[in-house]
Amino acid sequence: MNVVKQLFAALLFTLWCSVSPAASDVRVVGLFPGIAVVLIDGERHLLKVGRPAVNGVELLDADAQGARLLVDGKARDMKLSRAVNSSYRPAEKKQVRVSFDHGSNSYPVYGAINGRPVQMVIDTGASMIALSSTQATSLGLDYTRLGTLRPITTASDQVMAYELQLTRVSIGGIERRNVRAVVVEGDYPTQVLLGMSFLKHVKIQENAGVMLLEEKF
């Protein structure tokens, strides 16, 4: 009898371990074709169509209008949410809230360059948006043809880079056109730096590990 009880307990434990954690709060905060940036219980995740579920949430479809998610086995059609928590009310001006990431010691933000999704890092110390040539190529930028080669000063050295204008840069609902940027040959910077050529168009407030970017009229 004890053996039967032990086997039954082991079976229950196995079934419990195989169940994915249920998501209690799901919000869509970024939308691109086939890709959605989703807050799941307050944590930001990049979901892609065809990829496995994250914390019980799977992306079935996404475009600029909304996302179809499979949440704990149930399909949900969700629009872009500008709320980060239940107490936040949308303002007339477009706003984006970005949480500080202690692992990278930065403010990472998902956005788009010329309509292509990309993760960037907010850098108020950079005068322009800065990309490596590797990143520029993956975004389809013909920087050697469109850009002008000139020296720029980085935090540690002076290097040659191509200066050009990006047709469109957006984060959340904030979009600017004809934004100046530089492309550095090689793999540096390792992440796209969202510099002041874009940030000068927004008001920036920082409080308790959250950066608020608000569109200027």
Phi, psi and omega in degrees: 000318179297324179297319179297317180297319180295319179295320180294319179295320179295322179295316178298319180296319180296316179295320179296320181290333184277350182278129178290146179297137182280142178266126182263334182223115183234128179224136176267120184242358177203138183227134174215163178302116179076005183222142175219138172264121189234135170269119178246110183052041176087353180256136184275133179223145175260111182256141179233146179299133179091351179270158180297158180295149176243118181051040177084008182240125179236140179271121179266323181197153178202142171212192184293343183270330182174182181228146173252117184246149170256105185250112181052041177088357181243133180283135178226136173262121186232141176266171178295128179253130177264001180273140174257330173214170188292342183272351183275132178246133181301137178265169179294320177280145180290135183229151174225130176255131183236127181271142178289134179257111184291332181295319180259356180057045184207175174252093179279143181216139176272137179206203181214143173240120184053037176084359180257130184294142181203146173267133181235169176238128179291126182223097180287350178273352179264130182289333180223167170296134183235133179228153169278161178296330177297314179294318181299318179295319179294336178268002177077024181272122177273069191291330181290332178273319185274337186263167176247124183284128179203161179282142173229156180257123175263185181295335185237350188196173172250127184229165175270138181212159178264121176264134181209176176250132175271134184298314181215137173228131182219147168224129185058230178264004181267122181228139174232149180248154178054061183260130181290143180209163174233145178242122181259130179298136179109204184257006179253138359287153183290336176231151178294127181265120177273096187266192189288343176298336172260315187293340179293346180269002180231156171272138184240126174231140180232130182205122174053046176079013177233128177256126179256122175252123182237132182297137174270145175277000000 
